[in-house]
Amino acid sequence: MWRQLSVATDQGTAEAVADRLSDLGALSVSLEDEGDQPLLEPKPGETPIWNHTRVIGLFEADKDLAAIRSDLIEHFPDRFDAWREEEIQDQAWERAWLEHFKPMPFGRRLWIVPTGYPAPEQEDAVCVSLDPGLAFGTGTHPTTALCLEWLDGLDLRGKTVLDYGCGSGILAVAALLLGADSAIGTDIDPQALTATEDNARKNEVLERLTICHPKHLPAGPVDVLVANILANPLIELAESLAVLVKPSGELALSGILREQAEAVKLAYQPWFEMNEPDFLEDWSRLSGIRRGD
């Protein structure tokens, strides 16, 4: 059993409170919107902070939450409201995760298969195996699904692929299993790079995958670039990403809300022949072909 302490505070205090909870022994700290403020566009590396934020700390069952609460009040006087304390029961987290994550198809032959499940009975199935411990980036989100479906529709034999903002590495790993000669997975989050390495090793493609921070990308453009991040960063990065794609190379962009698709498309048109967007639920994917220099 664990105990959870949460408190609502203002935008300017939330990150400092989160850091203080970590110092006081929280096993994990998370931030949630306490009001009803959409926040869809943090830049890469930024922490999303709402105007009115709930900070949540998870502690061992024997932690004195009253003492932690007093410490926060002392360090941040007159900054809090809506305190909550809860007991969290033990769960078999991996089993609970597996109950909600089943093998899923994307396109004609690509499947995402969690550990412990057999491969689908499809003669030409291409299966990406993922562990419950690396559950983020499993393909369940529409933006990831749109990118996986796009990759499944390409002829990747002999191609080089760049997964920009790789997260779990699911897109880079899928590209390699679909026939790409080599791939690069890049992300500003060290945890994402670790998850990408673990997933690549599990799928036996690590020797063909380069994993790095964007500052350390290998020289030279690639045949295929896929970036599943957010609309505003994609717009800001348009020229930088364009030079990473070979003439006649292919591009896919996602993490874009339906109403943002046109603005992102316009940002890439100076370098790419852009297709009309594809939609899934409220999300969109853009694709295009790099013009020759």
C-alpha positions in Angstrom: 0.0 0.0 0.0 1.1 3.6 -0.7 -0.2 7.0 0.4 -0.8 9.9 -1.9 -0.8 13.6 -1.0 -1.9 16.2 -3.5 -2.5 19.9 -3.4 -3.7 22.6 -5.7 -1.4 25.6 -6.3 -0.7 28.4 -8.8 1.4 28.1 -11.9 4.4 29.9 -10.5 4.7 27.5 -7.5 3.9 24.1 -9.0 7.4 23.1 -10.2 9.0 24.2 -6.9 6.4 22.2 -4.9 7.1 19.1 -7.1 10.8 19.4 -6.4 10.1 19.8 -2.7 8.0 16.6 -2.6 10.8 14.8 -4.3 13.2 16.0 -1.7 10.8 14.8 1.0 10.9 11.3 -0.3 8.1 11.0 -2.9 8.4 7.9 -5.0 6.9 9.8 -7.9 5.5 13.3 -8.5 3.0 14.3 -11.2 1.2 17.5 -12.3 -2.4 17.7 -13.4 -4.8 20.5 -14.5 -6.9 21.5 -11.5 -9.2 23.6 -13.6 -10.3 23.2 -17.2 -7.5 24.7 -19.1 -6.4 23.0 -22.3 -2.6 22.8 -22.6 -1.5 21.1 -25.8 1.6 22.9 -26.9 4.6 22.7 -24.6 7.8 22.9 -26.5 10.1 19.8 -26.4 11.7 19.6 -22.9 9.2 21.9 -21.3 7.0 20.8 -18.4 3.3 21.5 -18.9 2.1 23.9 -16.2 -1.5 25.1 -15.9 -2.6 28.3 -14.3 -4.1 26.2 -11.5 -2.2 23.0 -11.0 -2.6 20.0 -8.8 0.7 18.6 -7.6 0.6 14.9 -6.6 3.2 13.0 -4.6 3.2 9.2 -4.0 4.8 8.0 -0.8 5.5 4.8 1.1 2.6 3.8 3.5 4.5 4.7 6.6 5.3 8.3 5.6 4.0 11.1 7.8 1.9 13.1 5.4 0.9 15.6 8.1 4.6 16.5 8.5 5.1 16.8 4.7 2.0 19.0 4.5 3.4 21.2 7.3 6.8 21.4 5.5 5.1 22.6 2.3 3.1 25.3 4.1 6.3 26.5 5.8 8.2 26.7 2.5 5.3 28.1 0.5 3.0 30.1 2.8 -0.4 31.0 1.5 0.1 29.2 -1.8 -2.2 26.2 -1.4 -5.8 25.0 -1.4 -7.8 21.8 -1.9 -5.5 19.3 -0.1 -6.2 15.6 -0.6 -4.9 12.4 1.0 -5.5 8.9 -0.3 -4.5 5.4 0.2 -3.4 3.5 -2.9 -3.8 -0.3 -2.8 -1.1 -2.6 -4.2 -1.7 -3.8 -7.7 -0.1 -6.2 -10.1 0.7 -3.2 -12.4 2.1 -5.2 -15.3 -1.0 -7.5 -15.3 -3.3 -4.5 -15.1 -1.5 -2.9 -18.0 -1.8 -6.1 -20.1 -5.5 -6.1 -19.5 -5.8 -2.9 -21.4 -3.1 -3.5 -24.1 -3.8 -6.3 -26.6 -2.1 -7.0 -29.9 -3.1 -4.3 -32.3 -2.8 -4.1 -36.1 -1.7 -1.0 -38.1 -2.0 -1.0 -41.8 -1.8 -4.2 -43.8 0.8 -6.3 -41.9 2.2 -4.4 -38.9 1.3 -5.4 -35.4 2.2 -4.2 -31.9 2.3 -7.2 -29.6 2.8 -6.9 -25.8 5.1 -9.4 -24.1 3.2 -12.6 -23.2 0.9 -12.6 -26.2 1.5 -14.9 -29.2 2.1 -13.5 -32.6 -1.1 -13.0 -34.7 -2.0 -15.8 -37.1 -1.1 -13.8 -40.2 1.4 -15.2 -42.6 3.2 -12.0 -43.4 2.7 -10.2 -40.0 5.5 -7.9 -38.9 5.4 -7.8 -35.1 6.9 -5.1 -32.8 7.2 -6.6 -29.3 6.8 -4.2 -26.3 7.2 -4.6 -22.6 4.6 -3.4 -20.0 7.4 -1.4 -18.3 7.7 0.7 -21.4 4.0 1.3 -21.9 4.2 4.9 -23.2 4.3 5.0 -27.0 2.5 1.7 -27.5 0.5 2.8 -30.5 -2.8 3.3 -28.6 -2.7 7.1 -29.1 -4.1 8.2 -32.5 -1.0 10.1 -33.4 1.2 7.0 -33.0 -1.3 4.9 -34.8 -1.4 7.3 -37.8 2.4 7.1 -38.0 2.6 3.3 -37.8 0.0 3.0 -40.5 2.0 5.3 -42.7 5.2 3.3 -42.2 3.4 0.1 -43.0 2.4 1.6 -46.4 5.9 2.4 -47.4 8.5 0.3 -49.2 11.3 0.8 -46.7 13.8 -1.8 -48.1 17.3 -0.3 -48.1 16.1 3.0 -46.7 17.4 5.1 -43.8 14.8 6.4 -41.4 14.9 9.1 -38.7 12.4 9.0 -35.8 12.5 12.6 -34.5 11.1 12.7 -31.0 11.3 8.9 -30.7 9.7 8.4 -27.2 9.6 4.6 -26.8 11.3 4.1 -30.2 8.2 2.3 -31.5 8.4 4.0 -34.9 12.1 3.5 -35.5 11.8 -0.2 -34.4 8.8 -0.7 -36.6 10.6 0.8 -39.6 13.5 -1.5 -39.1 11.3 -4.6 -38.8 9.5 -3.4 -42.0 12.7 -3.6 -43.9 14.6 -0.3 -43.4 18.3 -0.7 -43.7 19.1 1.6 -40.7 17.3 4.0 -38.4 18.0 6.9 -36.0 16.0 7.5 -32.9 16.5 11.0 -31.4 14.9 12.6 -28.4 15.7 15.3 -25.8 14.5 13.1 -23.0 17.2 10.6 -21.6 14.4 8.3 -20.4 13.1 8.1 -24.0 16.5 7.2 -25.3 16.8 4.4 -22.7 13.3 3.1 -23.6 14.2 3.2 -27.3 17.4 1.2 -26.7 15.5 -1.4 -24.6 12.8 -1.9 -27.2 15.3 -2.1 -30.0 17.3 -4.8 -28.2 14.1 -6.7 -27.4 13.2 -6.7 -31.1 16.8 -7.6 -32.2 17.3 -4.4 -34.3 19.7 -2.5 -32.0 22.7 -3.0 -34.2 20.9 -1.1 -37.0 19.7 1.7 -34.8 21.6 4.9 -33.8 20.2 6.5 -30.6 21.1 10.1 -29.8 20.2 13.6 -28.6 19.1 15.9 -31.5 22.4 17.8 -31.0 24.3 14.7 -31.9 22.5 13.6 -35.0 24.7 11.8 -37.6 25.7 13.9 -40.6 23.7 13.5 -43.8 20.1 13.4 -44.8 17.8 10.4 -44.6 15.3 8.7 -46.9 12.4 8.9 -44.5 11.7 11.2 -41.5 8.8 10.7 -39.1 8.2 13.2 -36.3 5.3 12.6 -33.9 5.7 15.6 -31.5 3.4 18.7 -31.4 2.2 21.3 -33.9 4.0 24.4 -32.7 7.4 22.7 -32.4 6.9 21.1 -35.8 6.3 24.6 -37.3 9.4 26.0 -35.6 11.5 23.1 -36.7 10.3 23.1 -40.3 13.5 24.2 -42.0 15.7 22.2 -39.6 13.8 19.0 -40.4 13.6 19.7 -44.1 17.4 19.7 -44.4 17.5 16.2 -42.8 15.5 14.7 -45.7 17.1 13.7 -49.0 15.6 15.1 -52.3 12.6 12.8 -53.1 12.7 11.6 -49.5 9.5 11.1 -47.6 8.2 12.9 -44.5 5.4 12.2 -42.0 4.4 14.6 -39.2 1.9 14.0 -36.4 1.0 15.1 -32.9 -1.2 17.7 -34.7 -4.8 18.5 -33.8 -7.3 18.5 -36.7 -7.6 22.3 -36.6 -3.8 22.8 -36.7 -3.1 20.7 -39.8 -3.3 23.5 -42.3 -0.8 25.7 -40.4 1.7 22.9 -40.2 1.2 22.0 -43.9 1.9 25.6 -44.9 5.1 25.6 -42.8 6.6 22.7 -44.8 5.4 23.6 -48.3 8.6 25.6 -49.2 10.5 22.3 -49.1 7.9 19.5 -49.6 5.1 18.5 -51.9 2.6 18.1 -49.1 -0.4 15.7 -49.3 -3.8 16.4 -47.7 -3.9 15.4 -44.1 -5.2 12.1 -42.8 -7.3 12.2 -39.6 -8.0 9.9 -36.7 -10.4 11.1 -34.1 -9.3 14.7 -33.3 -5.7 14.2 -34.6 -4.1 14.5 -38.0 -1.0 13.2 -39.9 0.7 15.1 -42.7 3.0 13.6 -45.2 5.0 14.8 -48.2 7.9 14.3 -50.5 11.0 16.5 -50.5 11.5 18.6 -53.6 14.8 18.2 -55.4 17.5 20.9 -54.8 
